[in-house]
Amino acid sequence: MKLLLIYGQFIGLNPVIRITNMDVSKMRFTFCSLRFMYCCLIGACQLIFTALHINRFVRTSVTITSLSYVSFYAGTFLTTALFLRIAANWPALMKKIANSSLDKYIDATLPTKCLCTTVIMLSLALFEHVLSQNTKLMNSIHCATENVSAYEIFLGKTFPWFKELQGPINLPIGVFFHIMNIISTITWSYSDVFLVCMSLYLVSIIDKINKTINEVDHRFYHPTFWSTIREDYTRAADLVTSFDDVISGLMLISFASNLFFICLQLFHILSSRGMWDNLIYFTFSLIFVLVRYLAVSLAAASIHTASQKPAAALYMIPSTAYCSEVQRFIEQVHGSCVALTGLKFFYVTKGLVLSVAGTIVTYELVLLQFNGENN
């Protein structure tokens, strides 16, 4: 988990001082810190890029490509802004974790799972970016003339609004723009990795509680045991709610962004005209975004699934061992919805995955019709 948090601060996200300190009382968020200023600088650049793309989007003909640029930079700016909100609430959230006394339920393999998730998904994100830039570079070299260099065309493809500024095209400006583009690309994927790791942490606690319930001999356990395990379940459910209060906005942006880019890349594949380098990139990008979406949705949905599992074991308790605490536990499991949400607009459950699949088909038909009308 430490690698994930440190990596995030390198790209200006979650600017909490001493974020990896084991003593949560030493964590703090303050406006007077280099981390906060760095985060604001990244956010300001992303906001400027968003404004420039919106300006070009309004002034020129509306296309799917121009819409994708606006969506990408607006999404990364909102992600950076939401991580500022997360940072402001992070120390209090860590204190709540420390006070919940649920450490005994944390899976020992959780750090390894989070490390593998972080390394694999962010490596794929960098590869996807390299593939994207390579595709643009090959197209730029192919379109270069004596009057217009491949570098100018490449810069124009990556930042379509640049020519309208009528500024000088030099190497330092180009390098700065590309650094910001790389940071934005990593931010686009980092939010999904963050959500997956937070979901894995929460579900590991509930799964361990379920394992404890399933392993006991229900015939001989005293009501005090069921009272204790129910209280642990309640604290775990409260922890899910606390996390949701902090990261639900990020969950909404993740679902919206992934849904849009799945439709976009699928549209590019369906409308591709025999350019193999473009087709390879769009296919890989589509698979990558699909994997990200499934990772986030299934990891988050597993929290709700795990929270419903105690009921099956509780129903198996024989009448001789049945007590009021067991009845209260059953009512609590069925009477509450323990799940992450998208800013309270929807609960992330397994049923949502199928609903989004139907939405993708609908939006794809709209995009194809929209493009046909423009042509």
Secondary structure, DSSP 8 states (H G I E B T S, - for coil): -HHHHHHHHHTT-S--BTTT-S-GGG-B--SSSHHHHHHHHHHHHHHHHHHHHHHHHHHS---HHHHHHHHHHHHHHHHHHHHHHHHHHHHHHHHHHHHTT-GGGS-TTHHHHHHHHHHHHHHHHHHHHHHHHHHHHHHHHHH--SSS-HHHHHHHHH-TTHHHHT----HHHHHHHHHHHHHHHHHHHHHHHHHHHHHHHHHHHHHHHHHHHHHS-TTT--HHHHHHHHHHHHHHHHHHHHHHHHHHHHHHHHHHHHHHHHHHHHHHHHT--S-HHHHHHHHHHHHHHHHHHHHHHHHHHHHHHHHHTHHHHHHTS-TTT--HHHHHHHHHHHH-----BSTTS-B--HHHHHHHHHHHHHHHHHHHHHHHHH-
